[in-house]
């Protein structure tokens, strides 16, 4: 019997085996907080063709069931099936790009001359068993052995002491002790030469990424990625804060992200046959709201003037408190934040970019659900967050979607026929348009003479590509069998607002320090969205400053990269704290000049064309 996926992949299945386990046996992992017991309701798939035996529908609604949705762990094939996996149901395990890049970050540690110094250190001890002549307590015996190694621990938790007697005797007094850089005992395990591991986690507003790292050599064992389940409570941080505080959903939001992390971790430790006790450290990075929600801290004051978080520097709580399914005594280092809307993800991003080490003035931009900006060098750093909104990730755009299979990622419009040539992720039929496609589309609409500088459709054009609806005009990019994919005038307005917020943030920060764009030597673009950007098109619509193309660098997910560095290096953790302390945070929402900059940037590319000389030349030529 076979299960065929919409992607064309075919896997073998048996009638006694659920779809969930058939997928797992073939390296396809689904979100499943309950481990395939039919309780959590997350392993949702849609059966498009074929019959399956359903043991339970769990938390599925009637409209889900009617549309062919089943719980993969409760569905057993009775014949060949065609199955669709919704993007929110899939765990992505194994990222070859991330694994290869880890070598570069290890080179950074080596270049700094620090080597590996993780949060947790390990020492092997062989203690003499107690006797009537040597009858000191277990703890004093352990301390004596540590003194012989020149190590003096200061803190022993209740849980560590409670497990001490059994741990020593079951290991026949030959143990490996894990302890923190603050000289607190973490755990004892038999001295069997087992590898020890740590995890680095980036909690993004949209996605969560987890690195499993071998402490012995710093190697990246594997990577897991999934969508942040908090999205079902709102696309942006403000909506989630409201749900957490006014809706009483703080614990609900916290458990959503913790379950996501545990869902990513479980298949990795199973795949490499790692005991959870051997994963004994963690670093968590994310924006300020995500970190507050992760720890279950009240985020309400983040969205209320004067916008003050509960804390920016987090104590080193343990994994038991965090509810992460690793060694419960494992210390969890949380990346330090700067302010309400510039969090640990930006601090670790700057750390990974190394801009704080260099004399050249650099601009760091993390373009995602929010747009965070840092400008500076090894002497000064200034930062702000601009509310770009989640439109570049598909929210608020009629056919908007994330950069997944079926998304239009690039657009070219013939200026004479107005026919659109589309680049689609996966080379399939388009089902929507992602952020990079939106930027391409608006640039092409503008330079093809279809919309004006305000983003409004020019009237009187003779083409069947423009529909006039009750809610306004729209441009048709693709005509499918069942529907058209369009950008409406309202869509364009939302995108212009987002790009204007990003550009206004850059110009305002430069004005705060009395500088102009020509002082910028390097522009680092971080975040997953940046990987798909066309720099020239982004300049054409006025989202990125008009600088030479060679000054721009895509540096990927720097939040997880910086968390990985912090996991392995004491110096990197200290550098992260220094970066957070050095950053001057500007609250744009109360800045007098921001609204002026924002209003000027609402045009294509800007009200002042002299700020975009390369675009001005093309615009004049086109006219």
DASULCOR-V875403 format. One record per helix or strand of 3 or more residues. SS is the DSSP state (h for helix, s for strand). FROM is the first residue (numbers start at 0). TO is the last residue. If there is no record, write none. Layout:
SS,FROM,TO / SS,FROM,TO
//
This chain:
s,1,4 / s,9,11 / h,18,24 / s,43,48 / s,51,53 / h,61,65 / s,68,70 / h,71,73 / s,74,76 / s,80,83 / h,86,88 / s,89,92 / h,95,110 / s,119,125 / h,137,146 / h,157,169 / s,173,179 / s,183,189 / s,196,202 / s,206,213 / s,219,226 / h,228,232 / h,236,244 / h,249,270 / h,275,277 / s,278,285 / h,287,294 / h,299,302 / h,318,321 / s,330,333 / h,343,352 / h,354,356 / s,361,366 / s,370,375 / s,380,385 / h,389,392 / s,406,412 / s,419,423 / h,424,426 / h,434,446 / s,465,468 / s,471,478 / s,483,487 / h,488,511 / h,516,518 / s,521,525 / h,527,531 / h,534,539 / h,548,550 / s,551,555 / h,557,567 / h,569,581 / s,582,584 / h,587,589 / h,591,599 / h,608,610 / h,612,621
//
